[in-house]
């Protein structure tokens, strides 16, 4: 089971995660404290996707997808925004 079935959405999600964390699920921004694959700020808000948010990449992906879909409409639209602003 793939969490992101659409190739275009996956590619956009991959671009964001690669730029934000390099796919390191324990990545922590030393200045802001943003955490995880999608650099949630604060990281604790990912708890809405699961109590194991600190250690489970799948939980972080689920939260990140929900965030991108709710804020931007899709990962592709989130990546479009990221490319302009270098944050999302």
MMTF fields as JSON, N, C-alpha, C and O atoms, coordinates in Angstrom:
{
  "mmtfVersion": "1.0.0",
  "mmtfProducer": "UNKNOWN",
  "numBonds": 351,
  "numAtoms": 352,
  "numGroups": 88,
  "numChains": 1,
  "numModels": 1,
  "chainsPerModel": [1],
  "groupsPerChain": [88],
  "chainIdList": ["A"],
  "bondAtomList": [4, 2, 8, 6, 12, 10, 16, 14, 20, 18, 24, 22, 28, 26, 32, 30, 36, 34, 40, 38, 44, 42, 48, 46, 52, 50, 56, 54, 60, 58, 64, 62, 68, 66, 72, 70, 76, 74, 80, 78, 84, 82, 88, 86, 92, 90, 96, 94, 100, 98, 104, 102, 108, 106, 112, 110, 116, 114, 120, 118, 124, 122, 128, 126, 132, 130, 136, 134, 140, 138, 144, 142, 148, 146, 152, 150, 156, 154, 160, 158, 164, 162, 168, 166, 172, 170, 176, 174, 180, 178, 184, 182, 188, 186, 192, 190, 196, 194, 200, 198, 204, 202, 208, 206, 212, 210, 216, 214, 220, 218, 224, 222, 228, 226, 232, 230, 236, 234, 240, 238, 244, 242, 248, 246, 252, 250, 256, 254, 260, 258, 264, 262, 268, 266, 272, 270, 276, 274, 280, 278, 284, 282, 288, 286, 292, 290, 296, 294, 300, 298, 304, 302, 308, 306, 312, 310, 316, 314, 320, 318, 324, 322, 328, 326, 332, 330, 336, 334, 340, 338, 344, 342, 348, 346],
  "bondOrderList": [1, 1, 1, 1, 1, 1, 1, 1, 1, 1, 1, 1, 1, 1, 1, 1, 1, 1, 1, 1, 1, 1, 1, 1, 1, 1, 1, 1, 1, 1, 1, 1, 1, 1, 1, 1, 1, 1, 1, 1, 1, 1, 1, 1, 1, 1, 1, 1, 1, 1, 1, 1, 1, 1, 1, 1, 1, 1, 1, 1, 1, 1, 1, 1, 1, 1, 1, 1, 1, 1, 1, 1, 1, 1, 1, 1, 1, 1, 1, 1, 1, 1, 1, 1, 1, 1, 1],
  "groupList": [{"groupName": "UNK", "atomNameList": ["N", "CA", "C", "O"], "elementList": ["N", "C", "C", "O"], "formalChargeList": [0, 0, 0, 0], "bondAtomList": [1, 0, 2, 1, 3, 2], "bondOrderList": [1, 1, 2], "singleLetterCode": "X", "chemCompType": "L-PEPTIDE LINKING"}],
  "groupTypeList": [0, 0, 0, 0, 0, 0, 0, 0, 0, 0, 0, 0, 0, 0, 0, 0, 0, 0, 0, 0, 0, 0, 0, 0, 0, 0, 0, 0, 0, 0, 0, 0, 0, 0, 0, 0, 0, 0, 0, 0, 0, 0, 0, 0, 0, 0, 0, 0, 0, 0, 0, 0, 0, 0, 0, 0, 0, 0, 0, 0, 0, 0, 0, 0, 0, 0, 0, 0, 0, 0, 0, 0, 0, 0, 0, 0, 0, 0, 0, 0, 0, 0, 0, 0, 0, 0, 0, 0],
  "groupIdList": [1, 2, 3, 4, 5, 6, 7, 8, 9, 10, 11, 12, 13, 14, 15, 16, 17, 18, 19, 20, 21, 22, 23, 24, 25, 26, 27, 28, 29, 30, 31, 32, 33, 34, 35, 36, 37, 38, 39, 40, 41, 42, 43, 44, 45, 46, 47, 48, 49, 50, 51, 52, 53, 54, 55, 56, 57, 58, 59, 60, 61, 62, 63, 64, 65, 66, 67, 68, 69, 70, 71, 72, 73, 74, 75, 76, 77, 78, 79, 80, 81, 82, 83, 84, 85, 86, 87, 88],
  "secStructList": [7, 7, 1, 7, 7, 7, 2, 2, 2, 2, 2, 2, 2, 2, 2, 2, 2, 2, 2, 2, 2, 6, 6, 7, 6, 6, 7, 5, 7, 6, 6, 6, 7, 7, 5, 6, 6, 6, 6, 5, 1, 1, 4, 4, 4, 4, 4, 4, 4, 7, 6, 6, 6, 6, 6, 7, 2, 2, 2, 2, 2, 2, 2, 2, 2, 2, 2, 2, 2, 2, 2, 2, 1, 1, 2, 2, 2, 2, 2, 2, 2, 2, 2, 2, 2, 1, 7, 7],
  "xCoordList": [0.859, 0.0, 0.888, 1.712, 0.702, 1.46, 0.639, -0.543, 1.274, 0.561, 0.225, -0.724, 1.004, 0.788, 0.664, 1.673, -0.56, -0.725, -0.417, -0.074, -0.532, -0.355, 1.108, 1.705, 1.68, 3.114, 3.481, 4.512, 2.657, 2.961, 2.945, 3.797, 1.968, 1.895, 3.083, 3.665, 3.434, 4.584, 5.859, 6.646, 6.055, 7.267, 7.349, 8.426, 6.228, 6.207, 6.498, 7.286, 5.863, 6.108, 7.586, 8.205, 8.14, 9.545, 10.45, 11.423, 10.153, 10.956, 10.949, 11.996, 9.769, 9.671, 10.464, 11.251, 10.26, 10.954, 12.465, 13.234, 12.887, 14.319, 14.936, 16.016, 14.253, 14.776, 14.669, 15.55, 13.588, 13.37, 14.244, 14.774, 14.402, 15.042, 15.995, 16.673, 16.062, 16.869, 16.381, 17.173, 15.095, 14.464, 15.024, 15.061, 15.462, 15.884, 14.717, 14.396, 14.077, 12.856, 13.114, 12.168, 14.391, 14.692, 15.395, 15.965, 15.351, 15.975, 15.359, 14.137, 16.218, 15.759, 16.439, 17.664, 15.658, 16.216, 16.745, 15.989, 18.047, 18.671, 18.162, 18.179, 17.708, 17.225, 15.732, 15.315, 14.921, 13.469, 12.919, 11.87, 13.633, 13.124, 12.187, 11.635, 11.991, 11.155, 11.705, 12.915, 10.799, 11.197, 10.664, 9.567, 11.489, 11.03, 11.136, 11.696, 10.579, 10.653, 10.128, 10.734, 8.998, 8.348, 8.614, 8.043, 9.501, 9.904, 8.702, 8.542, 7.865, 6.714, 7.192, 8.183, 6.481, 6.849, 5.616, 4.742, 5.512, 6.43, 6.181, 5.098, 7.177, 7.04, 5.883, 5.28, 5.566, 4.519, 3.154, 2.282, 2.935, 1.625, 1.398, 0.261, 2.471, 2.307, 1.657, 1.286, 1.515, 0.855, -0.584, -1.156, -1.179, -2.532, -2.588, -3.659, -1.442, -1.386, -0.967, -1.089, -0.471, -0.06, 0.884, 1.69, 0.779, 1.608, 3.09, 3.953, 3.383, 4.766, 5.423, 6.364, 4.917, 5.384, 6.886, 7.467, 7.529, 8.966, 9.808, 10.9, 9.303, 10.122, 9.601, 10.334, 8.361, 7.769, 7.637, 6.811, 8.455, 8.353, 6.961, 6.507, 6.283, 4.946, 3.96, 3.117, 4.057, 3.197, 3.495, 2.577, 4.775, 5.154, 4.664, 4.229, 4.732, 4.241, 2.739, 2.241, 2.013, 0.553, 0.222, -0.646, 0.912, 0.652, 1.011, 0.257, 2.16, 2.607, 1.646, 1.39, 1.111, 0.131, -1.133, -1.673, -1.605, -2.799, -2.558, -3.426, -1.379, -1.025, -1.004, -1.605, -0.309, -0.202, -1.559, -1.862, -2.371, -3.699, -4.612, -5.358, -4.559, -5.468, -5.019, -5.858, -3.703, -3.223, -3.103, -3.411, -2.658, -2.364, -3.247, -3.264, -3.977, -4.829, -4.216, -4.932, -2.874, -2.17, -0.674, -0.211, 0.097, 1.552, 2.107, 3.065, 1.522, 2.007, 1.87, 2.794, 0.747, 0.556, 1.471, 1.946, 1.72, 2.654, 4.066, 4.79, 4.455, 5.786, 5.905, 6.955, 4.842, 4.849, 5.118, 5.916, 4.448, 4.645, 6.083, 6.733, 6.57, 7.921, 8.962, 9.9, 8.793, 9.779, 9.848, 10.902, 8.76, 8.739, 9.3, 10.06, 8.924, 9.211, 10.306, 10.825, 10.666, 11.648, 11.224, 12.048, 9.913, 9.275, 7.847, 7.404, 7.135, 5.734, 4.961, 3.758],
  "yCoordList": [-1.198, 0.0, 1.239, 1.436, 2.05, 3.295, 4.431, 4.583, 5.225, 6.317, 7.441, 8.192, 7.561, 8.607, 7.92, 7.689, 7.593, 6.784, 7.505, 6.857, 8.817, 9.584, 9.989, 10.567, 9.686, 9.936, 11.413, 11.752, 12.293, 13.729, 14.242, 15.04, 13.78, 14.207, 13.643, 14.329, 12.384, 11.791, 12.569, 12.878, 12.882, 13.61, 14.959, 15.368, 15.651, 16.946, 16.763, 17.512, 15.77, 15.483, 15.161, 15.655, 14.331, 13.953, 15.181, 15.281, 16.102, 17.321, 18.124, 18.573, 18.3, 19.07, 18.395, 19.046, 17.078, 16.36, 16.362, 16.534, 16.174, 16.185, 17.522, 17.56, 18.624, 19.953, 20.274, 20.924, 19.818, 20.173, 19.356, 19.902, 18.048, 17.177, 16.148, 15.443, 16.045, 14.998, 13.602, 12.66, 13.464, 12.189, 11.663, 10.454, 12.585, 12.211, 12.499, 13.657, 11.426, 11.618, 12.169, 12.457, 12.321, 12.974, 14.319, 14.88, 14.828, 16.126, 17.21, 17.315, 18.011, 19.105, 20.389, 20.437, 21.427, 22.719, 23.381, 23.624, 23.674, 24.189, 25.56, 25.896, 26.363, 27.694, 27.722, 28.38, 27.012, 27.088, 25.933, 26.059, 24.801, 23.613, 22.784, 21.793, 23.168, 22.373, 20.952, 20.742, 19.971, 18.582, 17.663, 17.847, 16.66, 15.538, 15.723, 16.702, 14.751, 14.726, 16.01, 16.557, 16.487, 17.662, 18.944, 19.994, 18.843, 19.996, 20.734, 21.942, 19.973, 20.555, 21.468, 21.178, 22.569, 23.544, 23.961, 24.625, 23.591, 22.684, 21.24, 20.906, 20.399, 19.004, 18.309, 17.399, 18.743, 18.076, 18.131, 17.333, 19.055, 19.083, 17.849, 17.563, 17.103, 15.858, 14.766, 13.715, 15.007, 14.029, 13.773, 12.742, 14.691, 14.471, 13.287, 12.722, 12.904, 11.765, 10.476, 9.39, 10.592, 9.408, 9.756, 10.68, 9.005, 9.26, 8.979, 9.444, 8.22, 7.85, 8.817, 8.451, 10.056, 11.023, 11.279, 11.604, 11.141, 11.423, 10.365, 10.658, 9.139, 8.018, 7.306, 6.52, 7.555, 6.819, 7.696, 8.608, 7.42, 8.219, 8.167, 9.159, 7.026, 6.907, 7.872, 8.449, 8.053, 9.012, 10.429, 11.226, 10.741, 12.071, 12.302, 13.403, 11.267, 11.383, 11.626, 12.484, 10.867, 11.047, 12.481, 13.117, 12.985, 14.356, 15.348, 16.285, 15.147, 16.063, 16.131, 17.208, 14.98, 14.961, 15.707, 16.488, 15.46, 16.17, 17.679, 18.453, 18.087, 19.509, 20.115, 21.162, 19.447, 19.981, 20.041, 21.003, 19.015, 18.989, 20.051, 20.705, 20.232, 21.194, 22.631, 23.511, 22.89, 24.266, 24.692, 25.835, 23.787, 24.156, 23.457, 23.853, 22.426, 21.693, 20.397, 19.461, 20.334, 19.129, 19.318, 20.447, 18.212, 18.355, 19.131, 19.888, 18.957, 19.696, 21.202, 21.957, 21.641, 23.069, 23.546, 24.682, 22.68, 23.032, 23.203, 24.113, 22.331, 22.422, 23.668, 24.311, 24.01, 25.261, 26.445, 27.322, 26.472, 27.536, 27.508, 28.548, 26.306, 26.164, 26.724, 27.405, 26.437, 26.888, 28.414, 28.971, 29.077, 30.54, 31.109, 32.077, 30.508, 31.092, 30.376, 30.929, 29.153, 28.317, 27.965, 27.716, 27.954, 27.417, 27.109, 27.491, 26.427, 26.126, 25.966, 25.708],
  "zCoordList": [0.0, 0.0, 0.0, 0.893, -1.001, -1.071, -0.48, -0.788, 0.37, 1.035, 0.061, 0.284, -1.025, -2.02, -3.382, -4.048, -3.801, -5.009, -6.321, -7.309, -6.346, -7.582, -7.752, -6.843, -8.907, -9.135, -9.033, -8.451, -9.587, -9.542, -8.107, -7.717, -7.322, -5.918, -5.133, -4.292, -5.418, -4.732, -5.051, -4.156, -6.326, -6.716, -6.023, -5.59, -5.914, -5.226, -3.74, -3.162, -3.124, -1.705, -1.486, -0.544, -2.364, -2.286, -2.381, -1.633, -3.273, -3.416, -2.109, -1.643, -1.532, -0.286, 0.821, 1.509, 1.0, 2.079, 1.849, 2.794, 0.62, 0.304, 0.694, 1.284, 0.366, 0.686, 2.176, 2.738, 2.815, 4.221, 5.175, 6.143, 4.912, 5.902, 5.312, 6.059, 3.978, 3.376, 3.747, 3.792, 4.011, 4.413, 5.736, 5.965, 6.609, 7.961, 8.897, 9.164, 9.401, 10.193, 11.588, 12.321, 11.972, 13.249, 13.038, 13.974, 11.811, 11.522, 12.4, 12.513, 13.017, 13.873, 13.443, 13.332, 13.199, 12.831, 14.096, 15.037, 14.118, 15.341, 15.743, 16.927, 14.785, 15.157, 15.474, 16.427, 14.682, 14.897, 15.725, 16.357, 15.721, 16.395, 15.535, 16.014, 14.26, 13.356, 13.306, 13.388, 13.169, 13.359, 12.271, 11.744, 11.955, 11.159, 9.657, 9.164, 8.945, 7.486, 6.865, 5.944, 7.375, 6.782, 7.568, 7.274, 8.587, 9.395, 9.979, 9.801, 10.679, 11.363, 12.485, 13.156, 12.679, 13.716, 14.496, 13.937, 15.784, 16.468, 16.043, 15.563, 16.219, 15.825, 16.495, 15.927, 17.72, 18.5, 17.834, 18.176, 16.886, 16.24, 15.381, 15.006, 15.059, 14.325, 15.17, 14.645, 16.478, 17.349, 16.91, 17.262, 16.151, 15.659, 14.696, 14.476, 14.117, 13.197, 13.905, 13.338, 15.147, 15.892, 17.019, 16.908, 18.116, 19.292, 19.032, 19.777, 17.976, 17.663, 16.675, 15.97, 16.63, 15.627, 15.655, 14.62, 16.817, 16.898, 16.195, 15.711, 16.139, 15.684, 14.443, 13.843, 14.043, 12.93, 11.691, 11.66, 10.66, 9.433, 8.799, 8.23, 8.891, 8.284, 8.933, 8.246, 10.241, 10.947, 10.463, 10.265, 10.273, 9.795, 8.371, 8.034, 7.53, 6.152, 6.158, 5.429, 6.985, 7.079, 7.489, 6.89, 8.508, 8.953, 7.855, 7.59, 7.214, 6.173, 5.004, 4.466, 4.608, 3.52, 3.912, 3.129, 5.143, 5.616, 5.615, 5.211, 6.07, 6.109, 4.706, 4.464, 3.787, 2.419, 1.733, 1.027, 1.942, 1.327, 1.92, 1.191, 3.25, 3.868, 3.633, 3.441, 3.643, 3.487, 2.026, 1.691, 1.152, -0.235, -1.266, -2.431, -0.852, -1.779, -2.261, -2.618, -2.274, -2.698, -2.481, -2.318, -2.477, -2.432, -3.623, -3.468, -4.808, -5.984, -5.749, -6.051, -5.22, -4.951, -3.825, -3.85, -2.835, -1.764, -2.322, -1.917, -3.248, -3.856, -4.725, -4.747, -5.436, -6.211, -5.299, -5.63, -4.144, -3.166, -2.64, -2.532, -2.314, -1.765, -2.725, -2.309, -4.001, -4.982, -5.056, -5.364, -4.783, -4.78, -3.476, -3.494, -2.347, -1.031, -0.243, 0.728, -0.646, 0.057, 1.48, 2.36, 1.669, 2.876, 2.475, 1.393, 3.336, 3.037, 4.327, 4.298]
}
